[in-house]
Amino acid sequence: MRLATIIDGDGPVAALVRGDAYLPLAHADGRARSLRELAGAGSPELDRLRTWAESQPDEDFRTLATARLGPVVPDPGAVFAIGLNYAAPGGAHATRPERPYVYGKLPASVGGHGDRLRWDRSLSPNVDAEVELGVVIGARAHAVPVEQAMRHVFGYTCVDDISSRDAWLDGDQWLLGKSMPGFCPVGPSLVTADELDPTRLRLGCTVNGVAIQDGSTDQLRFSIAEVVAFLSAHVPLEPGDIIATGTPARLAGPYPPDRHLEPGDVATVWIEGIGELTTHIA
């Protein structure tokens, strides 16, 4: 099942996506829903909505291309991120550490597909885009073992972990350097866990169509199950919480590491089986 959050006159609306069209889920019974609510609703409710959607006439679906897409989860309780989680054979991160490196992004930093991103460049002139597989939590997870962790995954989405590269932020203020408004685009849609195997997905990032990252989730040093179990041992994970699972190395190429996002750039992160998430830099 593919889901999205559409922004209309009534605010964020959860919708089912089918091809290039969408169906607002509020039409099922007149009650507005959020992706966060759906994440905690469990399989029976999703099955009911899936059955209802299959019975709806084609004319009830709306054109996705003309819709404004919001963050898939516009109101996450928490956004966790895992640092240095992609192995680069023979590189600096070839050896798996003892435990995952965890940091966070403030929930208010989430953005949607197609958003224009502007920030105060006097605070951070050097900012990059990074692709990450996003995991959205379903059933509450607290102190769950690795063997049960995947039962708590609702689905998968694209996350652009937009990050400052300036020493006064990237060096010791990661939370601030990664949490300015719009620094966490999430979307364009979510694919539920029953329809996507996350273990060997290609993923990458382009700036103005030029590839700056290209990797695969089989390079993850800590699996999704291990990350969920580790986090849940320390804090409860609630429905709709987002985990950005890490980013592959930057490619050598036309854009060197000291080439950062500039006004007019178009940054796109993509993940096989999920889609493309684009941000316009203002």
Secondary structure in CASP SS format (residue, H / E / C, confidence):
PFRMAT SS
TARGET T0000
AUTHOR 0000-0000-0000
METHOD secondary structure of the structure
MODEL  1
M C 1.00
R E 1.00
L E 1.00
A E 1.00
T E 1.00
I E 1.00
I E 1.00
D E 1.00
G C 1.00
D C 1.00
G E 1.00
P E 1.00
V E 1.00
A E 1.00
A E 1.00
L E 1.00
V E 1.00
R E 1.00
G C 1.00
D C 1.00
A E 1.00
Y E 1.00
L E 1.00
P E 1.00
L H 1.00
A H 1.00
H H 1.00
A H 1.00
D C 1.00
G C 1.00
R C 1.00
A C 1.00
R C 1.00
S C 1.00
L H 1.00
R H 1.00
E H 1.00
L H 1.00
A H 1.00
G H 1.00
A H 1.00
G C 1.00
S H 1.00
P H 1.00
E H 1.00
L H 1.00
D H 1.00
R H 1.00
L H 1.00
R H 1.00
T H 1.00
W H 1.00
A H 1.00
E H 1.00
S C 1.00
Q C 1.00
P C 1.00
D H 1.00
E H 1.00
D H 1.00
F C 1.00
R E 1.00
T E 1.00
L H 1.00
A H 1.00
T H 1.00
A C 1.00
R E 1.00
L E 1.00
G C 1.00
P C 1.00
V C 1.00
V C 1.00
P C 1.00
D C 1.00
P C 1.00
G C 1.00
A C 1.00
V E 1.00
F E 1.00
A E 1.00
I E 1.00
G E 1.00
L C 1.00
N C 1.00
Y E 1.00
A C 1.00
A C 1.00
P C 1.00
G C 1.00
G C 1.00
A C 1.00
H C 1.00
A C 1.00
T C 1.00
R C 1.00
P C 1.00
E C 1.00
R C 1.00
P C 1.00
Y E 1.00
V E 1.00
Y E 1.00
G E 1.00
K E 1.00
L C 1.00
P H 1.00
A H 1.00
S H 1.00
V E 1.00
G E 1.00
G C 1.00
H C 1.00
G C 1.00
D C 1.00
R E 1.00
L E 1.00
R C 1.00
W C 1.00
D C 1.00
R C 1.00
S C 1.00
L C 1.00
S C 1.00
P C 1.00
N C 1.00
V E 1.00
D E 1.00
A C 1.00
E C 1.00
V E 1.00
E E 1.00
L E 1.00
G E 1.00
V E 1.00
V E 1.00
I E 1.00
G C 1.00
A C 1.00
R C 1.00
A E 1.00
H C 1.00
A C 1.00
V C 1.00
P C 1.00
V H 1.00
E H 1.00
Q H 1.00
A H 1.00
M H 1.00
R H 1.00
H H 1.00
V E 1.00
F E 1.00
G E 1.00
Y E 1.00
T E 1.00
C E 1.00
V E 1.00
D E 1.00
D C 1.00
I C 1.00
S E 1.00
S E 1.00
R C 1.00
D C 1.00
A H 1.00
W H 1.00
L H 1.00
D H 1.00
G C 1.00
D C 1.00
Q C 1.00
W H 1.00
L H 1.00
L H 1.00
G H 1.00
K C 1.00
S C 1.00
M C 1.00
P C 1.00
G C 1.00
F C 1.00
C E 1.00
P E 1.00
V E 1.00
G E 1.00
P E 1.00
S E 1.00
L E 1.00
V E 1.00
T E 1.00
A H 1.00
D H 1.00
E H 1.00
L C 1.00
D C 1.00
P H 1.00
T H 1.00
R H 1.00
L C 1.00
R E 1.00
L E 1.00
G E 1.00
C E 1.00
T E 1.00
V E 1.00
N C 1.00
G C 1.00
V E 1.00
A E 1.00
I E 1.00
Q E 1.00
D E 1.00
G E 1.00
S E 1.00
T H 1.00
D H 1.00
Q H 1.00
L E 1.00
R C 1.00
F C 1.00
S C 1.00
I H 1.00
A H 1.00
E H 1.00
V H 1.00
V H 1.00
A H 1.00
F H 1.00
L H 1.00
S H 1.00
A H 1.00
H H 1.00
V C 1.00
P C 1.00
L E 1.00
E C 1.00
P C 1.00
G C 1.00
D C 1.00
I E 1.00
I E 1.00
A E 1.00
T C 1.00
G C 1.00
T C 1.00
P C 1.00
A C 1.00
R E 1.00
L C 1.00
A C 1.00
G C 1.00
P C 1.00
Y C 1.00
P C 1.00
P C 1.00
D C 1.00
R C 1.00
H C 1.00
L C 1.00
E C 1.00
P C 1.00
G C 1.00
D C 1.00
V E 1.00
A E 1.00
T E 1.00
V E 1.00
W E 1.00
I E 1.00
E C 1.00
G C 1.00
I C 1.00
G E 1.00
E E 1.00
L E 1.00
T E 1.00
T E 1.00
H E 1.00
I E 1.00
A C 1.00
END
